[in-house]
């Protein structure tokens, strides 16, 4: 079944998002991608409204594990992430834009 209303749009199973969909959080953040049992799982993008940045890549059971952290100025961190998404708990490559 496909539902088209906000704050979420997508497929549902057992009253939980399942498959591909869009979820808009109360603070304006958005996630567009795959869900499994109501959690972000698979490929997806999470857009942080307040920080004007995004996480693009692979999610496992709600957590971001691998991909790109794209900043407002276009610079990005690419790599793997553990637990909280912060530079301290991630490892990979930081690409900065030359101005």
C-alpha positions as CSV (number, residue, x, y, z in Angstrom):
1,X,0.0,0.0,0.0
2,X,1.3,3.5,-0.9
3,X,0.4,6.4,1.3
4,X,0.9,10.0,0.3
5,X,0.6,12.3,3.3
6,X,3.1,14.2,5.4
7,X,5.0,13.9,7.7
8,X,5.6,10.6,5.9
9,X,4.9,9.0,2.5
10,X,5.8,5.5,1.5
11,X,5.0,1.9,2.0
12,X,3.8,0.4,5.2
13,X,3.7,-3.1,6.8
14,X,2.4,-3.8,10.3
15,X,1.9,0.0,10.9
16,X,5.6,0.7,10.3
17,X,7.3,2.2,7.3
18,X,8.7,-0.5,5.0
19,X,10.5,-0.2,1.6
20,X,11.1,3.2,0.1
21,X,9.6,6.4,1.6
22,X,10.0,9.9,2.9
23,X,9.8,11.0,6.5
24,X,9.7,14.6,7.6
25,X,10.6,15.2,11.3
26,X,9.0,17.9,13.5
27,X,12.2,20.0,13.4
28,X,12.2,20.1,9.6
29,X,14.8,17.4,9.0
30,X,13.9,14.9,6.3
31,X,14.9,11.3,5.4
32,X,14.3,9.9,1.9
33,X,15.3,6.3,1.4
34,X,14.7,2.8,2.5
35,X,13.0,1.7,5.6
36,X,12.8,-1.7,7.3
37,X,10.4,-2.3,10.3
38,X,10.1,1.5,10.7
39,X,13.8,2.2,10.9
40,X,16.1,3.8,8.3
41,X,17.7,0.8,6.6
42,X,19.4,0.5,3.2
43,X,20.3,3.5,0.9
44,X,19.0,6.9,1.9
45,X,19.6,10.6,2.5
46,X,19.1,12.5,5.7
47,X,18.9,16.3,5.4
48,X,19.5,18.4,8.6
49,X,17.5,21.6,8.2
50,X,19.2,23.6,11.1
51,X,22.8,22.6,10.1
52,X,22.2,22.7,6.3
53,X,24.1,19.5,5.8
54,X,23.2,15.9,4.8
55,X,24.1,12.3,5.2
56,X,24.0,10.2,2.0
57,X,24.7,6.5,2.0
58,X,24.0,3.3,3.8
59,X,21.8,2.9,7.0
60,X,21.5,-0.1,9.2
61,X,18.7,-0.4,11.7
62,X,18.4,3.3,12.0
63,X,22.1,4.2,12.2
64,X,24.2,5.8,9.5
65,X,27.1,3.4,8.8
66,X,28.8,4.4,5.5
67,X,28.7,7.2,3.0
68,X,29.1,11.0,2.6
69,X,28.5,13.8,5.2
70,X,28.0,16.8,2.9
71,X,28.4,20.3,4.4
72,X,26.7,23.5,3.4
73,X,29.8,24.8,1.5
74,X,30.0,21.5,-0.5
75,X,32.9,20.0,1.4
76,X,32.3,16.5,2.5
77,X,33.6,13.7,4.7
78,X,33.5,10.3,3.1
79,X,33.9,7.1,5.1
80,X,32.4,4.8,7.7
81,X,30.6,6.0,10.8
82,X,30.0,4.5,14.3
83,X,27.3,5.3,16.8
84,X,26.7,9.1,16.8
85,X,27.5,10.9,13.6
86,X,30.4,13.1,14.6
87,X,33.9,13.6,13.2
88,X,35.2,12.0,16.4
89,X,33.4,8.7,15.9
90,X,33.9,8.5,12.1
91,X,36.8,7.6,9.9
92,X,37.4,8.2,6.3
93,X,38.5,11.1,4.0
94,X,37.7,14.8,4.4
95,X,37.4,16.6,1.1
96,X,37.5,20.4,1.3
97,X,36.6,22.8,-1.5
98,X,39.3,25.1,-2.7
99,X,38.2,28.8,-2.9
